[in-house]
Amino acid sequence: MNAAPGRTRLWALIPCAGVGTRLDASSPKQYQQLAGQALVLHTLEAFAGVTRVERGLVVVASGDDFFSVRGTPDRRWSAIARGGATRAQSVSNGLAALQELGAAGDDWVLVHDAARCLITAELVNRLIDACLDHPVGGLLAQPVADTLKLAGRDHVVTTLDRSQTWLAQTPQMFRIGMLRSALMAASERVTDESSAIEAMGLIPKLVRGSALNFKVTYAEDFELAGALLRMRRQAVEQDANHGPD
């Protein structure tokens, strides 16, 4: 399957092979129940509203049968059991799989954290619009509002200047070929795709995200995310019940 001349396609990738070591739970956090369904399904439902995405892959660990049993909420998405020991490995494996499906090196890929289940189609489209004509690509991010402390164990070493500091979020959007090369050259300890791109001397674009697009990590994050998802659902239901004026 080849792209039409002059047409650059958009693909999506969600690494979903993590075990959630920072959360005391019996199953990986992406599969824990949140507002009526597994956390990762909220993430996929948001991407279902991004019609410009050609196809998406969820990269799961070997032996993970969650999606083979339940399927995905969008026919454009499928799961592959190519999860690696690190995020970088899972993403690299997923990029290779996309190219096996026909993605070109110049096509764009949106890499998103499974645990950022409050992402919206609006935010994803904002990133796409900002990056489609950018030479490198970019990422959603949020300016830091809190005072930052550099710590030594449990004591303050110094206070950091926050004026030029942003919190990296996802999706992160880069050319597939560029990102594959960057990840192959980078340490597998890189925690996001932008870090690998930056290590090549390239400068990704920062696109304003949302404080609500946080990564569910700790128990209190589950409580907050669940409450926000229920509020969204209620708002949608109220709009549907009221109908047009």
C-alpha positions in Angstrom: 0.0 0.0 0.0 1.7 3.2 -1.2 0.8 6.8 -0.4 -0.7 8.8 -3.2 1.8 11.3 -4.8 2.2 14.4 -2.7 0.1 13.0 0.1 1.7 12.5 3.5 -0.3 10.2 5.7 -0.8 10.2 9.5 -0.5 7.1 11.6 -0.8 6.6 15.4 1.1 4.4 17.9 0.3 3.7 21.5 2.9 1.8 23.5 0.9 -0.3 25.9 3.3 -2.9 27.3 4.1 -1.3 30.6 3.5 -3.0 34.0 2.7 0.1 36.1 5.3 -0.4 38.7 4.4 2.9 40.5 0.9 1.7 41.2 0.0 -1.0 43.7 -2.3 -3.1 41.6 -2.8 -6.7 40.4 -2.9 -5.7 36.7 -1.2 -3.1 34.4 -2.8 0.3 34.9 -3.9 0.6 31.3 -6.3 -2.3 31.9 -7.7 -1.2 35.2 -11.4 -0.1 35.3 -11.9 3.6 35.1 -15.4 5.2 34.7 -16.9 2.0 33.5 -14.2 0.6 31.2 -10.5 -0.1 30.9 -8.4 3.0 31.0 -6.8 2.5 27.6 -10.2 2.3 25.9 -10.9 5.9 26.9 -7.6 6.8 25.1 -8.6 4.9 22.0 -12.1 6.4 22.0 -10.5 9.9 21.9 -8.4 8.9 18.9 -11.5 7.5 17.1 -12.6 11.1 16.7 -9.4 12.0 14.8 -10.5 11.2 11.2 -7.1 12.2 9.6 -5.3 9.2 11.2 -4.9 6.5 8.6 -4.4 3.6 11.0 -3.2 3.0 14.6 -1.4 0.3 16.4 -1.4 -0.5 20.1 1.9 -2.2 21.1 1.3 -4.8 23.8 3.5 -7.3 25.6 3.9 -10.8 24.4 1.1 -13.0 25.7 -1.2 -10.0 26.3 -4.7 -11.0 25.0 -6.7 -8.0 26.1 -7.4 -6.7 22.6 -7.6 -10.1 21.0 -10.5 -11.0 23.3 -12.3 -7.6 23.3 -11.2 -6.0 20.0 -10.7 -2.2 19.6 -13.4 0.5 19.6 -12.3 1.7 16.1 -11.7 -0.6 13.1 -8.7 1.5 12.1 -6.9 0.3 15.2 -5.3 -3.1 16.0 -2.9 -4.5 18.6 0.4 -6.2 18.0 2.4 -8.2 20.6 5.8 -6.5 20.0 6.2 -4.8 23.3 9.8 -4.3 24.5 11.6 -4.0 27.8 11.5 -0.2 27.5 9.2 2.4 26.0 11.8 3.1 23.4 11.9 -0.5 22.3 8.1 -0.7 22.1 7.9 2.4 20.0 10.7 1.2 17.7 9.0 -2.1 17.2 5.7 -0.3 16.6 7.3 1.9 14.0 8.7 -1.1 12.2 5.3 -2.7 12.2 3.7 0.5 10.7 6.2 0.4 7.8 5.4 -3.3 7.3 1.7 -2.2 6.9 2.7 0.3 4.2 3.7 3.5 6.1 6.3 5.5 4.4 9.4 7.0 6.1 8.1 10.5 5.3 4.7 9.8 6.8 3.9 11.3 10.2 3.3 9.2 13.4 1.6 10.3 16.5 2.9 8.5 19.6 0.7 8.7 22.6 0.8 7.3 26.2 -1.9 4.8 26.9 -2.3 6.2 30.4 -3.1 9.8 29.1 -6.8 8.8 28.9 -8.1 12.4 29.1 -6.7 13.3 25.7 -9.3 14.7 23.3 -9.6 14.7 19.6 -9.4 18.5 19.7 -6.0 18.4 21.3 -4.7 15.8 18.8 -6.0 17.9 15.9 -4.3 21.0 17.4 -1.0 19.2 17.4 -1.5 17.9 13.8 -2.4 21.4 12.6 0.7 22.9 14.2 3.1 20.3 13.0 2.1 19.3 9.5 4.2 21.9 7.8 7.0 21.9 10.4 10.4 20.5 9.4 10.9 18.4 12.5 7.5 17.9 14.3 6.5 18.5 17.8 4.7 17.6 20.9 1.9 18.7 23.2 3.3 20.3 26.4 2.2 22.5 29.2 4.1 25.4 30.8 5.2 24.6 34.4 3.1 26.6 36.9 4.6 25.3 40.2 8.0 26.3 41.7 10.6 23.7 40.8 13.0 22.3 43.4 16.2 20.3 42.6 16.4 17.6 45.3 19.1 15.6 46.9 17.3 12.7 48.4 14.5 14.3 50.4 16.1 17.8 50.8 16.2 20.9 48.6 19.4 21.5 46.7 18.3 24.6 44.9 15.2 26.3 43.3 15.1 26.1 39.5 14.0 28.8 37.1 10.6 27.7 35.7 10.2 30.6 33.2 11.3 28.5 30.2 10.2 25.1 31.6 7.4 23.0 30.1 6.0 19.6 31.0 6.2 17.2 28.0 2.9 15.5 27.1 1.8 13.3 24.3 0.9 12.8 21.5 4.3 13.5 20.0 4.4 13.9 16.3 7.4 13.1 14.0 8.2 11.6 10.7 8.4 7.8 10.9 11.8 7.5 9.3 13.3 10.3 11.4 12.0 8.9 14.6 13.2 5.4 13.9 16.7 6.7 13.2 16.6 8.8 16.3 15.5 6.0 18.6 18.2 3.6 17.1 20.9 6.2 17.9 19.5 7.2 21.4 19.9 5.4 24.7 17.0 3.1 25.4 16.5 5.1 28.6 14.9 8.0 26.8 11.4 8.5 28.2 9.9 10.3 25.3 10.3 10.5 21.5 11.2 14.2 21.6 14.3 13.4 23.7 15.6 11.1 20.9 14.9 13.7 18.3 16.6 16.4 20.3 19.7 14.2 20.6 20.1 14.4 16.8 20.4 18.2 17.2 16.9 18.9 15.9 14.4 21.2 17.6 10.8 20.0 18.0 7.9 22.4 18.2 6.1 22.9 21.5 2.3 23.0 21.1 0.2 24.1 24.1 -1.6 21.1 25.5 -3.9 21.0 28.6 -3.4 20.4 32.3 -6.1 17.8 32.0 -3.9 15.7 29.6 -2.0 14.2 32.5 -0.5 10.8 32.7 -2.4 8.5 35.2 0.3 7.2 37.4 -0.6 7.1 41.0 -3.8 6.1 42.9 -5.0 9.7 43.3 -4.6 10.2 39.5 -7.2 7.4 39.0 -9.6 9.1 41.3 -9.2 12.5 39.5 -9.3 11.0 36.0 -12.4 8.9 36.8 -14.2 12.0 38.1 -13.4 14.0 35.0 -14.4 11.3 32.6 -17.7 10.9 34.4 -18.3 14.6 34.2 -17.6 14.6 30.4 -20.0 11.7 29.9 -22.7 13.5 31.8 -22.2 16.6 29.7 -22.5 14.6 26.5 -25.6 12.9 27.7 -27.2 16.2 28.8 -26.5 17.7 25.4 -28.0 14.6 23.6 -31.1 14.8 25.8 -31.7 18.5 25.3 -31.1 18.4 21.6 -31.2 21.6 19.4 -33.0 24.6 20.8 
